[in-house]
Amino acid sequence: MARTPRQTAAERLQREEEFECPKATVDLPLNAANRQVAIDDFGYGPPNPNEPNDAFWQEKADMWDASRSAVRNMLCGNCRVFDVSPWIVDCMGPAGKQDDQYIKSNATVTVGYCRIHEFKCASTRTCDVWIDGGPMDNDIETEDIPMIQEAE
């Protein structure tokens, strides 16, 4: 039996009451640390997407066994775990309050939350674990991919 709009709205309100912002969306030092791990261990970049960055893109092309033009389109902004759902956007706040200077200085860059590396990332960058099919842009998709928890 299909849910009515009222049931759907009630379920969303219940989820909103239980929703907590991921820690890295509100803790800038944690966000910066997680971003550094993505840079060091997972090739997050390039440092300045406004520059050609030929060596960076060639490295990605070699890794993915694809052309440079193909990998230049494999960006965080279209990655399956790039979360730009309304709740996450509310958690992250405006671009001007980000700790990444590139994001702060580029009004056209979409800021999203990486569900794998757990940091706020720029839509114009990429990493070694890019997944086709994004971005996540609604609360239903956000619930489909749980936060990655580090083994303790």
Protein Blocks (a to p, Z undefined) as FASTA:
>chain_A
ZZdfklmmmmmmmmmmmpccdfklmmmklmmmmmmmmmmmnopacfblmbnolmmmmmmm
mmnopafklmmmmcfklgfklccbfklmmmnopfklpcbfklmmmmkbccdddfklopad
dfkbccfkbcehiacfbfklmmmpccddddZZ
